[in-house]
Amino acid sequence: MACLIICFIFAGCTHRLNLTELDTGKTLKGVYDTTYKTITVTMPEGEVLEGKYHPASKNQYPGVHTPENAPKTGFGSGVPKGIKADDYALLQSEKTKLLMEVFLYFDSFSEKGYGFARTNDGRRYKISY
């Protein structure tokens, strides 16, 4: 019984991410793990991008001024500009130089999560979870 309860608790700590590429409509799958504070996305070629997330308002660069308000995406070009993110992550590939910048936020009114991502090779994604 204890194992069942533990499994139930840990199962509730991950969210499945659906990433839709804005230019092509193709979808990717990812995992948003609130236990280990990681985000993992599998690219179409099978390449895995992974990174730790943190609150978007947290200063990740020591010695640099921390903003009072959470930073805004500022992506533009098909991605809403100016949405205040709750969490931010920079995902990296272990095999190549591919990077993905991820902004996530939770809408407490609808109880759904949304977000936006972009890669360093120009692909842009809308995220839902």
C-alpha positions, 0 to 999 in steps of 0.5 A: 500500500505504501508503494502505491501511495508513493507512486501516486504522489510521484506520478502527480509531479510530472506534466506532459508537455505538447509543443506545437511548432508555429510554422509547420504545426508538427507536435513534439512531446516533453516532460515538465518534472516538478520533483526534479525541476527539469524539462525534457523535450524529444525533437523529431530526429530523436534528439533529447533536450534537457535542462533545469527550470527555475522561477523566471524572476530568479536571477541566474547570473550572479552580480547582475541586477534581478528584475522586480517583475518576472521577465516577459517572453518578448518572442514576437513573430507569432508568439505573444509578446509580453506574457509574464512567465512563471518558469524559465529553462534553457534546454540543451542537447548532449549531442549537438549545439541545439538549445531550446529556451522555454517559458511556462506559465500556469493559468489558475483560472482555467487550471491549465498550463501554457508556454512558448519555446524557441530553438537557436536554429529558429524554430518556435513552439506553443506549449500546452500542458 
